[in-house]
Amino acid sequence: MIDATHAAERRRMRLRHAALLSATVLATGLLAPAQAAQFGIVVNQVADPLMSGLPLPDTAPTAGLFSGVKDWPMNAISLAMMPSGRIVSYGTAAGNPGVQDGRTFTFWDPSQGLGQGTTTYAGVGGVNSFCSAQALRTDGTLMTSGGIFDNGNDKGSLVVKSIPNGQNGAFAVTARLANDRYYSTMLTLPNGQQLIMGGSYPYQGGWADPQGSIDKGLMTGMTPEIYDGTQWKSLFGAKSRDAFGPENSRWWYPRAWVAPNGKVFGISAEKMWFLDPSGNGAVTAMNFKEPQRNASSATDAPNVGPVSTAAMYETGKILQVGGNSYDNGNGFLSSSRASIIDINTGNPVVTDTNPMSVGRAWANATVLPTGQVAVTGGSKFNDRAGDDTVLQSEIWDPKTGRWSVGASGGVYRGYHSTAILMQNGALLIAGGGAPGPVNNQNAEVFYPPYLFTSANGKVALAPRPQIVSLNTVQLQHGGSLQFELTSQNGLSQVVLVGLSAVTHSFNSGQRRIVAGFSQNGTAVTMQAPGSANVAPPGYYQLVAIDQKGVPSPGVIIALGAGVAAPSQVSAPAATAGTAGGQTGGGTGGTAGSGGTGGGTGTGGTGGTGTSVATGAAVSLQASNYTTSYLTNVGGTARLVVPANASDRQQATFRLVPGLAGQGVSFQASGNASQYLRHQNFQIFQQANDGGDVFKKGSTFLPRAGLAGTCGCNTGTCTSYESVDWPGYYLRHQNFAFYIAKFDGGPSFNQDASFCPAPGLTPTGWVLKAAHSGLCLSIAGGDTSDGGAVTQQACNGSAEQTWTGTAGNGGIAYVNKASGKCLDVNLSKPPAASGTPINQWTCNGGTNQAWTSRGQTGGNALVSVNNTNLCLDVLNVSTQAGAATAVWTCNGGANQTFSSQ
């Protein structure tokens, strides 16, 4: 692919781009180049591709947004954030997501974007960290202990280091555990030492034969141990069957936190307990809830067991939610119940709060900087996928005790799935399986609602505070820290959020602490917690929250005596959209054919342009670079010279009636669900989410070309005015595309004029199933209503070619041979799993409208009639002739199709 080249034009564009960039930096409150930082440590504001080019559905400010599913180097059964800001994952062999093998570690640099920036390191001999315990230490390393056997050894530990331009990888620890530790929990104590508790002999023992498991010596984790930096010490006085015994799987990853009283508080199935780690140790246990059992409904099921999830969302306050099974293979209907456990008074006070909308087992609870708790993933019945899959997120608000249902992820994430809070305020969601109904070697990102705003009918990224500089990144308990803050919307709260370390539905690293602060202009002074019981020594994200509840990107700091400084001081640059709440300029004046538009005031609309007929294939040729075309390059519109068939495909669009009910829209020739649209004034190719904002952003009014003369050899040139930003036209600038306000200048007129040439490649798609490599097809010569849609060997015939027509919230797929639409058969309504897919006369019904959802290997085709149902090749058949139907969306390869 070759960018168009014109030296003088490049220089002009570079100067203009530099001026615009300077204006943008000043407008968003970031430091201008000549402006000095207020404090000595300047935060390196790194690029954040995770926040770039996001589709912005109307629901984003209330429900949040999920990214597409991207490949990950392994099945991330364990995740942790390092003080460097990098994220480490482990738990399966790289490239073998179903293999239980924790002897490789992958580091990911989020500044490189999802699917990029990963490096994998080998483990150390004698340690297999599959199903191990993990905790960050005060020297900045992540310690993992226990797990399964490596050449007969299972009592080893290692530390993981992530130091940019320094030591990286896994390193051996000499000291060995006294006991087998499979499914243990590890914490860093107020004195900086590590406490490990719970677990068993690998793969054996437990709830099915409690006394027999003890008699056989399998319940090896009932005695906690402490690591002092050189050796492990057993706390024989804290040996406890109530806290760590076999009954109801109490030993299985106990949920545990350092409590404000300096002890360790925990929940193990139906029991609660306090562990005093001083001296020889001691445990005091008490009842929490009834144990796991058969239940008549999700609200009847007790929220207990290792399949539940829990998080400390405020000092001494814990949300415990979901659960009701013994392990991933044995259990009951999942619980939707939620409880608050307050441990600030020393005696736990349990209060039920509102239940979730659906029961969940093996979900993940992640504390947000705002104090809300995001719950993602899980199943309505233990670890079953299919109809029991829970894709939608839910967010609990401690101010109201209520849940709000959020956006849905792309694949089932149950047992062995993970979720952590990143520095940019979004959540990395990964893993699941090994074993399981799925083995997810992939990841996705959940963007909470606070990252978005809506004003004047437009959705955009929310303006965010940004921590610019600090006086220190090493803070003592009871001390103060000063930082410089830029914020359009003031400051309401300063919080510390512990760095995540998550596995098996429990994040042992996260906790949220509200800090006291004072402010003088842009200088903020934060008061650190006075006790290591409230904030154990280690690493925290420092986050400032504005008056609208929008958090800044987090800056990682060290807190506590002897805690090493983080290896780098950086944070994602706060990216704010400029569309929300702004008003457009005046519309252009009347322009005749080939004439120029009006001024920038309130003149009349531009003249109607001459264009190709809607429904035709079109490629947009630049009037001033006649060998260059608007081309989709990885989701972004670029002006390039097409160099090959792939480029020509990406430069070809179907001109369809405007999605907003007027004008035209440009439908991608390679994916019928995607369109050109403007977002934050830049042009992207994105999937239609069916919302009004998308429809308006992808609709343009053809006008007579603004340029007086055009280099077109394909007909009259045309300019395209934005339907929702009158007076703003599609234009190229520095070889990218934007909508920009008409300024009447000759350069603008040329850049905003195009020759709608015949498509560089024919339109129409074949829909290839990812699991079989076969294509959706109708039978040759079949034009009947009700004709079967099956998968057949791909041959490029008209019977396997589908065109797209927008309408009713999605795309209708029309077969090129028969002219009939891909149809969910509603002869026996309503649509449900197993309802056949046929061809039928196109009628505009929701049962003929489809949206797409990105997932590994392609897209799921989701029925607008029932958005829980996806087009499915029945029985995961790989045979030619296999029938199709709709089925509960599960992310499977037989529900994944590529458009070719």
Secondary structure, DSSP 4 states (H G I P E B T S, - for coil): -EE---HHHHHHHHHHHHHHHHHHHHHTTPPPTTPPPSSSEE-EEE--GGGSS----TTHHHH-EE---EE-SS--SEEEE-TTS-EEEESEETTEEEEE---EEEEE-GGG-TTSSEEEEE--TT-B-TT-EEEE-TTSPEEEE--B-BTTB-S-EEEEEE-TTS-EEEEEE----SS--BS-EEEE-TTS-EEEE--BSTT---TTSHHHHHHTT--TTSS-EEE-SS-EEE-GGG--HHHHSSGGGTTSS-EEEE-TTSSEEEEETTEEEEEE-STT-EEEEEE-S------SSTTTS---STTSEEEEEETTEEEEE---BSSSSSB-BPP--EEEEE-TTSS-EEEEEPPPSS--BS-EEEE-TTS-EEEE--BSBTT--GGGB--EEEEEETTTTEEEEEEE-SS---TTEEEEE-TTS-EEEEE--SSSS----EEEEEE-GGGEEEETTEEEEPP--EEEEES-SEE-TT-EEEEEEE-TT---EEEEEEPPEEETTEESS--EEEEEEEEETTEEEEEPPS-TTTS-SEEEEEEEE-TTSPBPPPEEEEESTTPPPPS--EEEPP---S-TT----PPPPP--TT-----SSS-PPPPBPP-PPTTSEEEEEESSSTT-EEEEETTEEEEEE--SHHHHHHT-EEEEE-TTSSSEEEEESS-TTEEEEEETTEEEEEE----HHHHHHT-EEEEE-SSSS---SSS--EEEEESSSTTEEEEEETTEEEEEE----HHHHHHT-EEEEEPSS---B-EEETTT--EEE--TT---TT-B-EEE-----GGG-EEEEEETTEEEEEETTT-PEEEE--SSSSP-TTPBEEEE-----GGG-EEEEEETTEEEEEESS-TTEEEEEGGG--STT-BEEEEE----GGG-EEE-
